[in-house]
Amino acid sequence: MSWVCYLLRCADDTLYCGITNDPDKRLAAHNAGTASKYTRTRTPVRLAWSESCADRSAALKREMEIKNMSRVEKLVLCGK
């Protein structure tokens, strides 16, 4: 099972970071309003960036690194 750390760009132009082992299913859940409280009112969301991780632990560590970044650093990560 492959884990992925990802950044979403929400409809209000905010960024959301999370992890999953099924990116397509998780993106659909975010857009359906069932994945997280934060994105529920900010749909539609689109995938801005993702990175494969070795395991769930590595994905969680990467998520925390990204959550501690500034918005500008996250946008650079996304290539914007």
Biopython code that builds the backbone (N, CA, C, O; Angstrom):
import numpy as np
from Bio.PDB.StructureBuilder import StructureBuilder

atoms = [
    (1, "MET", "N", (0.839, -1.174, 0.000)),
    (1, "MET", "CA", (0.000, 0.000, 0.000)),
    (1, "MET", "C", (0.889, 1.245, 0.000)),
    (1, "MET", "O", (1.753, 1.396, 0.864)),
    (2, "SER", "N", (0.678, 2.119, -0.957)),
    (2, "SER", "CA", (1.474, 3.330, -1.096)),
    (2, "SER", "C", (0.748, 4.515, -0.468)),
    (2, "SER", "O", (-0.446, 4.712, -0.693)),
    (3, "TRP", "N", (1.465, 5.285, 0.307)),
    (3, "TRP", "CA", (0.897, 6.472, 0.948)),
    (3, "TRP", "C", (1.345, 7.720, 0.213)),
    (3, "TRP", "O", (2.447, 7.778, -0.333)),
    (4, "VAL", "N", (0.468, 8.724, 0.207)),
    (4, "VAL", "CA", (0.709, 9.964, -0.513)),
    (4, "VAL", "C", (0.410, 11.135, 0.406)),
    (4, "VAL", "O", (-0.588, 11.132, 1.127)),
    (5, "CYS", "N", (1.277, 12.135, 0.374)),
    (5, "CYS", "CA", (1.024, 13.414, 1.034)),
    (5, "CYS", "C", (0.599, 14.361, -0.077)),
    (5, "CYS", "O", (1.196, 14.362, -1.154)),
    (6, "TYR", "N", (-0.435, 15.173, 0.175)),
    (6, "TYR", "CA", (-0.966, 16.003, -0.902)),
    (6, "TYR", "C", (-1.367, 17.391, -0.405)),
    (6, "TYR", "O", (-1.622, 17.598, 0.781)),
    (7, "LEU", "N", (-1.416, 18.325, -1.339)),
    (7, "LEU", "CA", (-1.928, 19.670, -1.099)),
    (7, "LEU", "C", (-3.097, 19.902, -2.038)),
    (7, "LEU", "O", (-3.024, 19.606, -3.230)),
    (8, "LEU", "N", (-4.170, 20.434, -1.485)),
    (8, "LEU", "CA", (-5.335, 20.803, -2.284)),
    (8, "LEU", "C", (-5.441, 22.314, -2.338)),
    (8, "LEU", "O", (-5.101, 23.007, -1.379)),
    (9, "ARG", "N", (-5.910, 22.815, -3.457)),
    (9, "ARG", "CA", (-6.262, 24.232, -3.542)),
    (9, "ARG", "C", (-7.783, 24.299, -3.486)),
    (9, "ARG", "O", (-8.473, 23.740, -4.339)),
    (10, "CYS", "N", (-8.290, 24.984, -2.478)),
    (10, "CYS", "CA", (-9.729, 25.084, -2.264)),
    (10, "CYS", "C", (-10.324, 26.208, -3.105)),
    (10, "CYS", "O", (-9.596, 27.042, -3.643)),
    (11, "ALA", "N", (-11.649, 26.225, -3.213)),
    (11, "ALA", "CA", (-12.350, 27.226, -4.016)),
    (11, "ALA", "C", (-12.071, 28.648, -3.528)),
    (11, "ALA", "O", (-12.094, 29.587, -4.324)),
    (12, "ASP", "N", (-11.807, 28.817, -2.228)),
    (12, "ASP", "CA", (-11.514, 30.150, -1.688)),
    (12, "ASP", "C", (-10.021, 30.475, -1.748)),
    (12, "ASP", "O", (-9.571, 31.431, -1.117)),
    (13, "ASP", "N", (-9.253, 29.688, -2.501)),
    (13, "ASP", "CA", (-7.821, 29.856, -2.745)),
    (13, "ASP", "C", (-6.950, 29.528, -1.535)),
    (13, "ASP", "O", (-5.772, 29.885, -1.517)),
    (14, "THR", "N", (-7.497, 28.863, -0.534)),
    (14, "THR", "CA", (-6.671, 28.398, 0.572)),
    (14, "THR", "C", (-6.082, 27.037, 0.203)),
    (14, "THR", "O", (-6.511, 26.403, -0.761)),
    (15, "LEU", "N", (-5.103, 26.603, 0.977)),
    (15, "LEU", "CA", (-4.444, 25.322, 0.744)),
    (15, "LEU", "C", (-4.729, 24.380, 1.903)),
    (15, "LEU", "O", (-4.792, 24.798, 3.059)),
    (16, "TYR", "N", (-4.899, 23.113, 1.581)),
    (16, "TYR", "CA", (-5.157, 22.084, 2.581)),
    (16, "TYR", "C", (-4.179, 20.944, 2.353)),
    (16, "TYR", "O", (-4.007, 20.487, 1.223)),
    (17, "CYS", "N", (-3.539, 20.484, 3.420)),
    (17, "CYS", "CA", (-2.578, 19.381, 3.334)),
    (17, "CYS", "C", (-3.138, 18.156, 4.039)),
    (17, "CYS", "O", (-3.749, 18.269, 5.102)),
    (18, "GLY", "N", (-2.928, 16.984, 3.444)),
    (18, "GLY", "CA", (-3.377, 15.742, 4.052)),
    (18, "GLY", "C", (-2.587, 14.565, 3.518)),
    (18, "GLY", "O", (-1.687, 14.722, 2.692)),
    (19, "ILE", "N", (-2.941, 13.367, 4.008)),
    (19, "ILE", "CA", (-2.322, 12.139, 3.519)),
    (19, "ILE", "C", (-3.420, 11.128, 3.188)),
    (19, "ILE", "O", (-4.530, 11.205, 3.713)),
    (20, "THR", "N", (-3.096, 10.197, 2.323)),
    (20, "THR", "CA", (-4.047, 9.155, 1.948)),
    (20, "THR", "C", (-3.306, 7.985, 1.310)),
    (20, "THR", "O", (-2.147, 8.101, 0.913)),
    (21, "ASN", "N", (-4.001, 6.860, 1.222)),
    (21, "ASN", "CA", (-3.453, 5.740, 0.460)),
    (21, "ASN", "C", (-4.302, 5.491, -0.790)),
    (21, "ASN", "O", (-4.068, 4.524, -1.515)),
    (22, "ASP", "N", (-5.294, 6.365, -1.044)),
    (22, "ASP", "CA", (-6.133, 6.296, -2.246)),
    (22, "ASP", "C", (-6.481, 7.719, -2.688)),
    (22, "ASP", "O", (-7.560, 8.221, -2.371)),
    (23, "PRO", "N", (-5.566, 8.374, -3.423)),
    (23, "PRO", "CA", (-5.748, 9.779, -3.783)),
    (23, "PRO", "C", (-7.052, 10.082, -4.532)),
    (23, "PRO", "O", (-7.703, 11.085, -4.238)),
    (24, "ASP", "N", (-7.439, 9.250, -5.480)),
    (24, "ASP", "CA", (-8.657, 9.529, -6.248)),
    (24, "ASP", "C", (-9.893, 9.492, -5.353)),
    (24, "ASP", "O", (-10.758, 10.365, -5.437)),
    (25, "LYS", "N", (-9.966, 8.486, -4.507)),
    (25, "LYS", "CA", (-11.105, 8.350, -3.596)),
    (25, "LYS", "C", (-11.136, 9.505, -2.600)),
    (25, "LYS", "O", (-12.205, 10.036, -2.297)),
    (26, "ARG", "N", (-9.972, 9.893, -2.093)),
    (26, "ARG", "CA", (-9.907, 10.984, -1.111)),
    (26, "ARG", "C", (-10.300, 12.316, -1.741)),
    (26, "ARG", "O", (-11.013, 13.099, -1.114)),
    (27, "LEU", "N", (-9.852, 12.591, -2.964)),
    (27, "LEU", "CA", (-10.228, 13.833, -3.646)),
    (27, "LEU", "C", (-11.729, 13.880, -3.872)),
    (27, "LEU", "O", (-12.356, 14.921, -3.677)),
    (28, "ALA", "N", (-12.307, 12.765, -4.280)),
    (28, "ALA", "CA", (-13.763, 12.692, -4.468)),
    (28, "ALA", "C", (-14.484, 12.944, -3.149)),
    (28, "ALA", "O", (-15.511, 13.622, -3.122)),
    (29, "ALA", "N", (-13.952, 12.401, -2.053)),
    (29, "ALA", "CA", (-14.565, 12.613, -0.739)),
    (29, "ALA", "C", (-14.482, 14.077, -0.324)),
    (29, "ALA", "O", (-15.434, 14.617, 0.239)),
    (30, "HIS", "N", (-13.350, 14.721, -0.597)),
    (30, "HIS", "CA", (-13.227, 16.159, -0.293)),
    (30, "HIS", "C", (-14.281, 16.943, -1.073)),
    (30, "HIS", "O", (-14.962, 17.799, -0.510)),
    (31, "ASN", "N", (-14.414, 16.657, -2.349)),
    (31, "ASN", "CA", (-15.376, 17.390, -3.174)),
    (31, "ASN", "C", (-16.827, 17.063, -2.835)),
    (31, "ASN", "O", (-17.724, 17.859, -3.113)),
    (32, "ALA", "N", (-17.060, 15.904, -2.240)),
    (32, "ALA", "CA", (-18.409, 15.539, -1.792)),
    (32, "ALA", "C", (-18.722, 16.134, -0.421)),
    (32, "ALA", "O", (-19.858, 16.064, 0.047)),
    (33, "GLY", "N", (-17.702, 16.723, 0.224)),
    (33, "GLY", "CA", (-17.906, 17.325, 1.537)),
    (33, "GLY", "C", (-17.853, 16.343, 2.684)),
    (33, "GLY", "O", (-18.337, 16.641, 3.776)),
    (34, "THR", "N", (-17.269, 15.165, 2.456)),
    (34, "THR", "CA", (-17.239, 14.140, 3.496)),
    (34, "THR", "C", (-15.837, 13.802, 4.002)),
    (34, "THR", "O", (-15.693, 12.907, 4.835)),
    (35, "ALA", "N", (-14.813, 14.486, 3.526)),
    (35, "ALA", "CA", (-13.445, 14.110, 3.893)),
    (35, "ALA", "C", (-12.905, 14.874, 5.098)),
    (35, "ALA", "O", (-12.271, 14.276, 5.967)),
    (36, "SER", "N", (-13.142, 16.168, 5.167)),
    (36, "SER", "CA", (-12.624, 16.944, 6.295)),
    (36, "SER", "C", (-13.534, 18.142, 6.549)),
    (36, "SER", "O", (-14.179, 18.665, 5.642)),
    (37, "LYS", "N", (-13.562, 18.551, 7.795)),
    (37, "LYS", "CA", (-14.390, 19.701, 8.174)),
    (37, "LYS", "C", (-13.903, 20.969, 7.454)),
    (37, "LYS", "O", (-14.706, 21.805, 7.041)),
    (38, "TYR", "N", (-12.577, 21.096, 7.312)),
    (38, "TYR", "CA", (-12.010, 22.289, 6.688)),
    (38, "TYR", "C", (-12.459, 22.453, 5.242)),
    (38, "TYR", "O", (-12.862, 23.546, 4.842)),
    (39, "THR", "N", (-12.395, 21.388, 4.457)),
    (39, "THR", "CA", (-12.713, 21.507, 3.030)),
    (39, "THR", "C", (-14.212, 21.435, 2.751)),
    (39, "THR", "O", (-14.647, 21.769, 1.649)),
    (40, "ARG", "N", (-15.001, 21.008, 3.722)),
    (40, "ARG", "CA", (-16.446, 20.831, 3.525)),
    (40, "ARG", "C", (-17.117, 22.074, 2.946)),
    (40, "ARG", "O", (-17.984, 21.964, 2.078)),
    (41, "THR", "N", (-16.722, 23.257, 3.423)),
    (41, "THR", "CA", (-17.349, 24.505, 2.962)),
    (41, "THR", "C", (-16.512, 25.227, 1.912)),
    (41, "THR", "O", (-16.819, 26.361, 1.544)),
    (42, "ARG", "N", (-15.467, 24.581, 1.434)),
    (42, "ARG", "CA", (-14.554, 25.227, 0.488)),
    (42, "ARG", "C", (-14.463, 24.485, -0.842)),
    (42, "ARG", "O", (-13.446, 24.567, -1.531)),
    (43, "THR", "N", (-15.512, 23.768, -1.200)),
    (43, "THR", "CA", (-15.515, 23.015, -2.453)),
    (43, "THR", "C", (-15.882, 23.923, -3.612)),
    (43, "THR", "O", (-16.545, 24.938, -3.400)),
    (44, "PRO", "N", (-15.479, 23.596, -4.815)),
    (44, "PRO", "CA", (-14.690, 22.410, -5.161)),
    (44, "PRO", "C", (-13.211, 22.603, -4.827)),
    (44, "PRO", "O", (-12.706, 23.725, -4.797)),
    (45, "VAL", "N", (-12.545, 21.507, -4.581)),
    (45, "VAL", "CA", (-11.101, 21.518, -4.350)),
    (45, "VAL", "C", (-10.431, 20.800, -5.508)),
    (45, "VAL", "O", (-11.036, 19.953, -6.165)),
    (46, "ARG", "N", (-9.171, 21.149, -5.750)),
    (46, "ARG", "CA", (-8.416, 20.446, -6.791)),
    (46, "ARG", "C", (-7.027, 20.128, -6.274)),
    (46, "ARG", "O", (-6.468, 20.853, -5.451)),
    (47, "LEU", "N", (-6.495, 19.050, -6.764)),
    (47, "LEU", "CA", (-5.167, 18.613, -6.346)),
    (47, "LEU", "C", (-4.125, 19.587, -6.900)),
    (47, "LEU", "O", (-4.061, 19.816, -8.108)),
    (48, "ALA", "N", (-3.311, 20.158, -6.009)),
    (48, "ALA", "CA", (-2.279, 21.103, -6.420)),
    (48, "ALA", "C", (-0.902, 20.449, -6.443)),
    (48, "ALA", "O", (-0.025, 20.862, -7.202)),
    (49, "TRP", "N", (-0.711, 19.414, -5.597)),
    (49, "TRP", "CA", (0.604, 18.786, -5.473)),
    (49, "TRP", "C", (0.446, 17.470, -4.730)),
    (49, "TRP", "O", (-0.434, 17.339, -3.880)),
    (50, "SER", "N", (1.281, 16.505, -5.038)),
    (50, "SER", "CA", (1.310, 15.257, -4.267)),
    (50, "SER", "C", (2.700, 14.656, -4.324)),
    (50, "SER", "O", (3.478, 14.918, -5.241)),
    (51, "GLU", "N", (2.994, 13.836, -3.312)),
    (51, "GLU", "CA", (4.304, 13.200, -3.202)),
    (51, "GLU", "C", (4.124, 11.817, -2.598)),
    (51, "GLU", "O", (3.487, 11.678, -1.553)),
    (52, "SER", "N", (4.668, 10.807, -3.229)),
    (52, "SER", "CA", (4.615, 9.446, -2.694)),
    (52, "SER", "C", (5.540, 9.330, -1.492)),
    (52, "SER", "O", (6.622, 9.916, -1.470)),
    (53, "CYS", "N", (5.110, 8.578, -0.503)),
    (53, "CYS", "CA", (5.895, 8.358, 0.713)),
    (53, "CYS", "C", (6.053, 6.854, 0.932)),
    (53, "CYS", "O", (5.235, 6.060, 0.468)),
    (54, "ALA", "N", (7.095, 6.480, 1.630)),
    (54, "ALA", "CA", (7.410, 5.067, 1.835)),
    (54, "ALA", "C", (6.339, 4.332, 2.631)),
    (54, "ALA", "O", (6.027, 3.178, 2.337)),
    (55, "ASP", "N", (5.776, 4.994, 3.634)),
    (55, "ASP", "CA", (4.762, 4.371, 4.490)),
    (55, "ASP", "C", (3.944, 5.460, 5.182)),
    (55, "ASP", "O", (4.186, 6.649, 4.976)),
    (56, "ARG", "N", (2.988, 5.057, 5.990)),
    (56, "ARG", "CA", (2.103, 6.006, 6.652)),
    (56, "ARG", "C", (2.890, 6.946, 7.575)),
    (56, "ARG", "O", (2.604, 8.142, 7.639)),
    (57, "SER", "N", (3.857, 6.411, 8.271)),
    (57, "SER", "CA", (4.670, 7.219, 9.179)),
    (57, "SER", "C", (5.419, 8.314, 8.422)),
    (57, "SER", "O", (5.449, 9.463, 8.865)),
    (58, "ALA", "N", (6.016, 7.972, 7.299)),
    (58, "ALA", "CA", (6.737, 8.955, 6.487)),
    (58, "ALA", "C", (5.777, 10.002, 5.939)),
    (58, "ALA", "O", (6.121, 11.182, 5.863)),
    (59, "ALA", "N", (4.579, 9.581, 5.557)),
    (59, "ALA", "CA", (3.582, 10.518, 5.046)),
    (59, "ALA", "C", (3.148, 11.500, 6.133)),
    (59, "ALA", "O", (2.995, 12.691, 5.865)),
    (60, "LEU", "N", (2.951, 11.009, 7.350)),
    (60, "LEU", "CA", (2.572, 11.883, 8.463)),
    (60, "LEU", "C", (3.677, 12.890, 8.779)),
    (60, "LEU", "O", (3.396, 14.056, 9.055)),
    (61, "LYS", "N", (4.922, 12.445, 8.740)),
    (61, "LYS", "CA", (6.051, 13.348, 8.987)),
    (61, "LYS", "C", (6.119, 14.426, 7.914)),
    (61, "LYS", "O", (6.343, 15.598, 8.217)),
    (62, "ARG", "N", (5.925, 14.031, 6.666)),
    (62, "ARG", "CA", (5.956, 14.998, 5.562)),
    (62, "ARG", "C", (4.792, 15.980, 5.683)),
    (62, "ARG", "O", (4.954, 17.173, 5.426)),
    (63, "GLU", "N", (3.628, 15.480, 6.072)),
    (63, "GLU", "CA", (2.465, 16.357, 6.266)),
    (63, "GLU", "C", (2.774, 17.426, 7.317)),
    (63, "GLU", "O", (2.447, 18.596, 7.121)),
    (64, "MET", "N", (3.394, 17.037, 8.417)),
    (64, "MET", "CA", (3.725, 18.009, 9.462)),
    (64, "MET", "C", (4.751, 19.023, 8.973)),
    (64, "MET", "O", (4.668, 20.202, 9.318)),
    (65, "GLU", "N", (5.723, 18.577, 8.169)),
    (65, "GLU", "CA", (6.701, 19.509, 7.596)),
    (65, "GLU", "C", (5.986, 20.556, 6.751)),
    (65, "GLU", "O", (6.274, 21.749, 6.849)),
    (66, "ILE", "N", (5.062, 20.103, 5.928)),
    (66, "ILE", "CA", (4.353, 21.008, 5.020)),
    (66, "ILE", "C", (3.429, 21.939, 5.795)),
    (66, "ILE", "O", (3.342, 23.125, 5.479)),
    (67, "LYS", "N", (2.744, 21.419, 6.798)),
    (67, "LYS", "CA", (1.853, 22.264, 7.598)),
    (67, "LYS", "C", (2.617, 23.356, 8.337)),
    (67, "LYS", "O", (2.042, 24.390, 8.678)),
    (68, "ASN", "N", (3.896, 23.141, 8.585)),
    (68, "ASN", "CA", (4.716, 24.155, 9.244)),
    (68, "ASN", "C", (5.326, 25.159, 8.265)),
    (68, "ASN", "O", (5.973, 26.118, 8.686)),
    (69, "MET", "N", (5.126, 24.948, 6.977)),
    (69, "MET", "CA", (5.620, 25.890, 5.960)),
    (69, "MET", "C", (4.702, 27.102, 5.874)),
    (69, "MET", "O", (3.531, 27.044, 6.248)),
    (70, "SER", "N", (5.254, 28.188, 5.378)),
    (70, "SER", "CA", (4.438, 29.375, 5.098)),
    (70, "SER", "C", (3.639, 29.132, 3.817)),
    (70, "SER", "O", (3.934, 28.205, 3.062)),
    (71, "ARG", "N", (2.652, 29.951, 3.581)),
    (71, "ARG", "CA", (1.860, 29.840, 2.356)),
    (71, "ARG", "C", (2.756, 29.984, 1.131)),
    (71, "ARG", "O", (2.599, 29.247, 0.158)),
    (72, "VAL", "N", (3.681, 30.915, 1.171)),
    (72, "VAL", "CA", (4.581, 31.138, 0.039)),
    (72, "VAL", "C", (5.412, 29.883, -0.237)),
    (72, "VAL", "O", (5.588, 29.502, -1.394)),
    (73, "GLU", "N", (5.918, 29.246, 0.806)),
    (73, "GLU", "CA", (6.698, 28.015, 0.630)),
    (73, "GLU", "C", (5.831, 26.907, 0.035)),
    (73, "GLU", "O", (6.297, 26.135, -0.803)),
    (74, "LYS", "N", (4.581, 26.827, 0.465)),
    (74, "LYS", "CA", (3.672, 25.818, -0.088)),
    (74, "LYS", "C", (3.382, 26.092, -1.566)),
    (74, "LYS", "O", (3.301, 25.163, -2.369)),
    (75, "LEU", "N", (3.229, 27.357, -1.914)),
    (75, "LEU", "CA", (2.979, 27.695, -3.329)),
    (75, "LEU", "C", (4.191, 27.362, -4.196)),
    (75, "LEU", "O", (4.042, 26.909, -5.331)),
    (76, "VAL", "N", (5.390, 27.586, -3.658)),
    (76, "VAL", "CA", (6.617, 27.212, -4.378)),
    (76, "VAL", "C", (6.649, 25.703, -4.570)),
    (76, "VAL", "O", (7.009, 25.227, -5.647)),
    (77, "LEU", "N", (6.281, 24.947, -3.550)),
    (77, "LEU", "CA", (6.219, 23.490, -3.641)),
    (77, "LEU", "C", (5.271, 23.063, -4.759)),
    (77, "LEU", "O", (5.543, 22.101, -5.478)),
    (78, "CYS", "N", (4.166, 23.777, -4.900)),
    (78, "CYS", "CA", (3.170, 23.475, -5.938)),
    (78, "CYS", "C", (3.620, 23.946, -7.316)),
    (78, "CYS", "O", (2.998, 23.610, -8.324)),
    (79, "GLY", "N", (4.691, 24.718, -7.360)),
    (79, "GLY", "CA", (5.163, 25.226, -8.640)),
    (79, "GLY", "C", (4.437, 26.474, -9.106)),
    (79, "GLY", "O", (4.402, 26.773, -10.299)),
    (80, "LYS", "N", (3.865, 27.193, -8.173)),
    (80, "LYS", "CA", (3.113, 28.422, -8.530)),
    (80, "LYS", "C", (3.894, 29.653, -8.159)),
    (80, "LYS", "O", (3.428, 30.771, -8.380)),
]
sb = StructureBuilder()
sb.init_structure("model")
sb.init_model(0)
sb.init_chain("A")
sb.init_seg("    ")
for serial, (resi, resn, name, xyz) in enumerate(atoms, 1):
    if name == "N":
        sb.init_residue(resn, " ", resi, " ")
    sb.init_atom(name, np.array(xyz, "f"), 0.0, 1.0, " ", f" {name:<3s}", serial, name[0])
structure = sb.get_structure()
